[in-house]
Structures are given as C-alpha cells and as structure tokens.
Amino acid sequence: MLPQKTKYAIKALTYLAKNFLEERPVSIAMIAKEEKIPRKFLELILLDLKKKGYVKSAMGSKGGYLLSRHPEEIILSHVIRSTGGPISLLSCVSVNFYKPCAECESEEHCALRKVMLDVREACLKILSKTSLFDLIQLEKKLKRKNKNSE
C-alpha cells in the first residue's frame, strides 16, 4: 500500500494541477480543506515537494503553492518513489527498498517473488506513463460517466 504521505502528495499535486492554468498560488489551507489533508502534515509534504522540484511557493497574503512544471510532465511513478512510496508489493522485488524475505530459502526459486516481479513491472509500466494531467482527465471522465448513469 502507498504510504499516507505519498497519497496526500499525489492529492495535493493533483489539486495544484487543476489550478495550473490560472497561474495563481493556492494556499495550504485551501488544499488541506478541499483534499481533506491534515494541514500540518500537508505543510511538511509541500516543503518536501518543493525541495524535489515539483512545486514552487509564493510568499505574502496571496501566497501559496503552484506546480513548477506542467501537469503532463509530472509522472506518478516519480512522485511515488520520491515521496517514499514503493512500487513493489514485496521488499524482495523492490528497486529502492530491497530487503530479502527472512523466510525465503532461495530468491531464484521463489515462485511468489517471480509473480511479484511481474506485478511490479506491470504497475511501473502504468505509473510511468500516467501524469497528473492524465489523472485530471480520468477524474473528469469518471464524473461524466457517473453523472450519466444517474
């Protein structure tokens, strides 16, 4: 499962992506309220995202955060990995969080590991081609679909 920090980072970035064309900073309070993210936690997440180059900040009474790049350029796999989230379901197949399974006698002969490698690659393939822009478009499509089915 994704760590809460990673999930909140994606939600905050997606919120900023929806406001990208307006080129106006969005306050932490607004993001926290709209996305239901604890404000103090969001402050830390946004500082981290700023250090990693995903967002920039503007000071002052009308200050806040903006994306530092176009939403099409911010890819989910990068966000997940840079915020501490693994792509893998098992540590023995993780690229960034590798740790052998204590109960495993041989990684070479472990069928579960082989399946989980395939799962990781399939997930990575999807996450590596999905941008914040794609998330926004998918959300719009799902809302239209839901609206039409009512």
Secondary structure as GFF3:
##gff-version 3
##sequence-region A 1 150
A	DSSP	alpha_helix	4	18	.	.	.	ID=ss1
A	DSSP	three_ten_helix	20	22	.	.	.	ID=ss2
A	DSSP	alpha_helix	28	35	.	.	.	ID=ss3
A	DSSP	alpha_helix	39	51	.	.	.	ID=ss4
A	DSSP	beta_strand	55	58	.	.	.	ID=ss5
A	DSSP	beta_strand	64	67	.	.	.	ID=ss6
A	DSSP	three_ten_helix	71	73	.	.	.	ID=ss7
A	DSSP	alpha_helix	76	82	.	.	.	ID=ss8
A	DSSP	three_ten_helix	91	93	.	.	.	ID=ss9
A	DSSP	three_ten_helix	107	109	.	.	.	ID=ss10
A	DSSP	alpha_helix	111	128	.	.	.	ID=ss11
A	DSSP	alpha_helix	132	149	.	.	.	ID=ss12
###
